[in-house]
C-alpha cells in the first residue's frame, strides 16, 4: 500500500511529460504535412547521375576499394582452402 505514494505521483509526472512533448510537437509543426512525404517517395527521380567526364575511376576511389575487396577475397579463399585439407 505504501508503494502507491510513489507510483501515483510518478505516473502523474509521466502524464505531464508526455502531454508536454505532444504539445511541443503540435506547436513546432510536426503534424502540418502528413501526405507530403508519401508523395515525395512516389515522385522521386531514380535516375543515377553519370560520372563527370574526364574523371577516372581511380580518382573517385572505386578502383582502390575494388582492389581491397579483391585482396580480401584472396585471403579468405586461402584460409578456406586450409580448412579443407
C-alpha positions as CSV (number, residue, x, y, z in Angstrom):
1,X,0.0,0.0,0.0
2,X,2.9,2.3,0.7
3,X,4.1,1.9,-2.9
4,X,1.0,3.9,-4.1
5,X,2.5,7.0,-2.5
6,X,5.4,6.7,-5.0
7,X,3.5,5.3,-8.1
8,X,0.7,7.8,-8.2
9,X,2.9,10.9,-8.3
10,X,5.3,9.2,-10.6
11,X,2.5,8.4,-13.0
12,X,1.2,12.0,-12.9
13,X,4.7,13.3,-13.7
14,X,4.9,10.9,-16.6
15,X,1.5,12.0,-17.9
16,X,2.6,15.7,-17.8
17,X,5.8,14.9,-19.6
18,X,4.0,13.1,-22.4
19,X,1.5,15.9,-22.7
20,X,4.3,18.5,-22.9
21,X,6.1,16.5,-25.6
22,X,2.8,16.2,-27.6
23,X,2.1,19.9,-27.2
24,X,5.6,20.8,-28.4
25,X,5.1,18.6,-31.4
26,X,1.8,20.3,-32.3
27,X,3.3,23.8,-31.9
28,X,6.5,23.0,-33.8
29,X,4.6,21.8,-36.9
30,X,5.3,18.1,-36.7
31,X,1.8,17.3,-37.9
32,X,1.5,20.0,-40.6
33,X,2.1,17.9,-43.7
34,X,1.1,14.3,-43.3
35,X,0.7,13.5,-47.0
36,X,3.8,15.2,-48.4
37,X,6.4,12.6,-47.6
38,X,4.3,9.9,-49.3
39,X,4.1,11.9,-52.5
40,X,7.8,12.6,-52.4
41,X,8.6,8.9,-52.4
42,X,6.4,8.4,-55.5
43,X,7.8,11.4,-57.3
44,X,11.4,10.5,-56.6
45,X,13.8,10.5,-59.6
46,X,15.6,7.2,-59.6
47,X,18.0,8.0,-62.4
48,X,21.6,7.7,-61.4
49,X,23.9,10.6,-62.1
50,X,26.5,9.8,-64.7
51,X,30.2,10.2,-63.7
52,X,31.7,13.5,-64.8
53,X,33.6,13.3,-68.0
54,X,37.4,13.3,-67.6
55,X,37.3,11.7,-64.1
56,X,38.9,8.3,-63.8
57,X,37.5,5.6,-61.5
58,X,40.8,5.8,-59.6
59,X,40.2,9.4,-58.7
60,X,36.7,8.5,-57.3
61,X,38.2,5.8,-55.2
62,X,36.3,3.0,-56.9
63,X,39.5,1.2,-58.0
64,X,41.0,1.5,-54.6
65,X,38.0,-0.2,-52.9
66,X,37.8,-2.8,-55.6
67,X,41.5,-3.7,-55.1
68,X,40.9,-4.1,-51.4
69,X,38.0,-6.3,-51.9
70,X,40.0,-8.5,-54.3
71,X,42.8,-8.8,-51.7
72,X,40.3,-9.7,-49.0
73,X,38.7,-12.4,-51.2
74,X,42.1,-13.9,-51.9
75,X,42.9,-14.0,-48.2
76,X,39.5,-15.6,-47.5
77,X,39.9,-18.2,-50.2
78,X,43.4,-19.1,-49.0
79,X,42.0,-19.5,-45.4
80,X,39.1,-21.6,-46.7
81,X,41.4,-23.8,-48.6
82,X,43.4,-24.5,-45.5
83,X,40.3,-25.8,-43.7
84,X,39.5,-28.4,-46.4
85,X,42.9,-30.1,-46.3
